[in-house]
Amino acid sequence: MYRFLLTPRWWGINVFVLLAIPFCVFMGSWQLSRFEGRVQEHRSATEQAASDQHETARPLESMLPVDKATSGRRVTASGHYGTQLLVPGRQLDGRNGFYVLTLLRTGSGKALPVVRGWLPGKAEAAKAPAPPGGEVTVTGALQASETPGDNGVSAAGGLPAGQAAAISTASLVNLVPDRLYDAWVTLDRADAGMKAVPATAPDGTGLDLKAFQNLGYTGEWFVFAGFVVFMWFRLVRREAEAARDAALGLVPEETPQPVTSS
């Protein structure tokens, strides 16, 4: 009854199934490993962030450039505060507000963007405390430049003078005359009247949309594998039933079509 499986047509179907199933399983396993890798990175980044709060701050220059290993680490830098900007549309503890960002002009000739704290409400320059005068030494968590449009960072333009949508060197270079570090720091302790802004995990280590896309793709590939198996069994069953009916003479004879003369 199953001799039809050895016909050329079924050889093609069988070869396709034998190749498709392991391919789908391999792709599903690969996507699952990507998701598990992101989970592990997120766990490691969280543990590192907790330990970084208690480690000794290191000089800024020794921790550059910012990468997954240095993001969130405590650094220290000295200089004089200069231009101050506001970063609107930032949430903290479930409330809307804005960051107070001040450039620290260091002895290297570059300026370091420093988030001195967060304030609730609409971004207004009158609300932001003036930066301390004279030489200061800041200590805080090192952060990579933000990417507008990612992780809630606004990509909106046309902001009022004195405001920036993202803490990004590419954005700030158009607003200030200083040469900038490709990094920024959020203070361990905010200046008077403001709340400290917690450090964020580096890009690619959080359980973001991309991580759950990997998990979704895992399910899709395994479903594809199951679908291939299901369709193969269904086709085999249908073919076997047709062969059995033919052997029992149950296949209805085709009614000849009448010949019409033109």
C-alpha positions in Angstrom: 0.0 0.0 0.0 2.9 2.3 0.7 4.9 1.5 -2.5 4.0 4.9 -3.7 6.6 6.3 -1.3 9.3 4.9 -3.7 8.0 6.8 -6.8 10.0 9.8 -8.1 7.4 12.2 -7.0 7.5 11.0 -3.4 11.3 10.8 -3.4 11.3 14.5 -4.0 8.8 15.1 -1.2 10.7 12.8 1.2 14.0 14.5 0.5 12.5 17.9 1.1 11.0 16.8 4.4 14.3 15.2 5.6 16.1 18.5 4.8 13.4 20.9 6.1 13.0 19.4 9.6 16.6 19.5 10.8 16.9 23.0 9.2 13.9 24.3 11.1 15.2 22.7 14.3 18.6 24.2 13.8 17.3 27.7 13.2 14.9 27.4 16.2 17.8 26.3 18.4 20.0 29.1 17.2 17.3 31.7 17.9 16.8 30.2 21.4 20.6 30.4 22.0 20.5 34.1 21.0 17.7 34.7 23.5 19.5 32.8 26.3 22.6 34.8 25.5 20.7 38.1 25.9 19.2 36.9 29.2 22.7 36.1 30.4 24.1 39.4 29.3 21.2 41.2 31.0 21.9 39.2 34.2 25.6 40.0 34.1 25.0 43.7 33.3 22.6 43.9 36.3 25.1 42.2 38.6 27.9 44.5 37.3 25.7 47.6 37.9 25.2 46.5 41.5 28.9 45.9 42.1 29.9 49.1 40.2 28.1 51.2 42.8 30.7 50.1 45.4 33.9 50.0 43.4 36.5 52.7 43.5 36.1 55.3 40.8 38.7 55.3 38.1 40.0 58.2 36.0 37.8 58.9 33.0 40.5 58.5 30.4 41.4 55.0 31.6 37.8 53.8 30.9 37.4 55.0 27.4 36.1 54.1 24.8 32.8 53.1 26.3 31.8 49.5 25.7 29.9 46.7 27.4 32.8 46.2 29.8 33.1 49.8 30.9 29.5 51.1 30.6 28.1 51.7 34.1 31.6 51.7 35.7 32.3 54.5 38.2 34.7 57.2 36.9 36.0 60.5 38.1 36.9 63.6 36.3 37.9 67.2 37.2 37.3 70.5 35.4 35.1 73.6 35.3 31.4 73.5 34.5 30.4 75.3 31.3 27.3 75.2 29.1 24.1 73.8 30.6 21.3 72.1 28.7 18.0 70.5 29.5 17.0 67.1 28.2 13.2 67.0 28.3 10.9 64.0 28.2 12.7 61.8 30.7 10.9 59.6 33.3 12.0 58.7 36.7 10.0 56.7 39.3 7.0 56.8 36.9 7.0 60.6 36.7 7.7 62.8 33.7 10.5 65.3 33.9 13.9 66.3 32.5 17.6 65.9 33.0 19.9 68.8 33.8 23.0 68.3 31.6 26.1 70.4 32.1 29.4 70.2 30.2 32.5 69.7 32.3 35.5 71.3 30.6 38.4 69.2 31.5 42.2 69.8 31.3 42.4 67.6 28.2 40.6 70.3 26.2 37.5 68.2 25.8 34.1 68.6 27.6 32.4 65.8 29.4 28.5 65.8 29.4 27.5 65.4 33.0 23.9 64.7 34.1 23.8 66.5 37.4 20.2 65.3 38.2 16.6 65.0 37.3 13.7 67.4 38.0 9.9 66.8 37.5 7.7 68.7 35.2 8.2 70.7 32.1 11.8 71.5 31.1 12.4 75.1 32.1 15.7 76.7 32.5 14.5 78.7 35.6 14.0 75.4 37.5 17.5 74.0 36.9 20.0 74.9 39.6 23.1 76.7 38.4 26.3 74.5 38.4 28.9 75.0 41.0 31.7 77.5 40.2 35.4 76.9 40.2 37.1 73.6 39.7 35.1 70.6 40.6 35.6 66.8 40.7 32.7 64.7 39.6 32.1 61.0 40.3 29.5 58.9 38.6 28.6 56.1 36.2 30.1 56.1 32.7 27.5 55.9 29.9 27.7 55.5 26.1 26.2 58.1 23.8 22.5 57.6 23.4 20.9 56.7 20.0 17.9 58.8 19.2 14.8 56.6 18.8 16.1 53.7 20.9 15.1 52.7 24.4 12.7 55.7 24.8 15.3 58.3 23.7 13.4 61.0 21.8 14.4 61.6 18.2 12.3 64.8 18.0 13.8 68.0 16.6 12.9 71.6 16.8 13.4 71.9 20.5 13.7 75.3 22.2 17.2 76.8 22.6 19.1 75.3 25.5 17.5 71.8 25.1 18.7 68.5 23.7 16.6 65.5 22.8 19.4 62.9 23.3 22.7 62.8 25.2 24.7 62.0 22.1 27.9 63.5 20.8 26.4 63.6 17.3 23.5 65.7 18.6 25.4 67.9 21.1 28.1 68.9 18.7 25.6 71.0 16.9 24.5 72.8 20.1 27.8 73.6 21.8 31.2 74.9 20.6 33.2 72.5 22.8 35.0 69.3 21.7 33.2 66.5 23.4 34.0 63.1 24.8 32.0 60.3 23.1 30.5 59.4 26.5 28.6 61.0 29.4 28.4 60.6 33.2 25.5 60.5 35.6 26.4 61.6 39.1 26.3 59.2 42.0 24.7 62.0 44.0 22.7 64.6 42.3 23.4 68.3 43.0 21.1 70.0 45.6 17.4 70.0 44.7 17.6 67.2 42.1 17.4 63.4 42.0 20.2 61.3 40.8 19.7 59.5 37.4 20.4 55.8 37.7 22.8 54.3 35.2 21.4 52.2 32.4 22.6 48.9 31.0 24.7 49.1 27.8 22.9 48.6 24.4 22.3 45.0 23.5 22.3 43.6 27.0 18.8 44.3 28.1 15.6 42.2 27.6 14.4 44.5 24.9 12.2 44.0 21.9 15.0 42.3 20.0 15.5 39.7 22.7 11.8 38.8 22.6 11.9 38.7 18.8 14.5 36.0 19.1 12.2 34.1 21.4 9.3 34.6 19.0 11.4 33.4 16.1 12.3 30.3 18.1 8.7 29.4 18.4 8.1 30.0 14.7 10.9 27.7 13.5 9.7 24.9 15.8 6.1 25.4 14.6 7.4 25.2 11.0 9.1 21.9 11.8 5.9 20.5 13.3 3.9 21.8 10.3 6.2 20.0 7.8 5.8 16.7 9.8 2.0 17.2 10.0 1.7 17.8 6.3 3.9 14.8 5.3 1.7 12.5 7.4 -1.4 14.0 6.0 -0.2 13.6 2.4 0.9 10.0 3.1 -2.5 9.2 4.6 -4.4 10.7 1.7 -2.3 8.8 -0.8 -2.6 5.5 1.1 -6.4 5.9 1.3 -6.5 6.6 -2.4 -4.4 3.5 -3.2 -6.6 1.4 -0.9 -9.8 2.7 -2.6 -8.3 1.9 -6.0 -7.4 -1.6 -4.9 -11.0 -2.2 -3.7 -12.4 -0.7 -6.8 -14.0 2.1 -5.0 -12.6 4.9 -7.2 -15.4 6.3 -9.2 -15.0 6.0 -12.9 -14.6 9.3 -14.8 -17.7 10.3 -16.7 -16.7 10.9 -20.4 -17.3 14.4 -21.5 -19.7 14.7 -24.5 -18.0 15.7 -27.7 -19.5 18.8 -29.2 -19.0 19.6 -32.8 -17.9 23.1 -33.7 
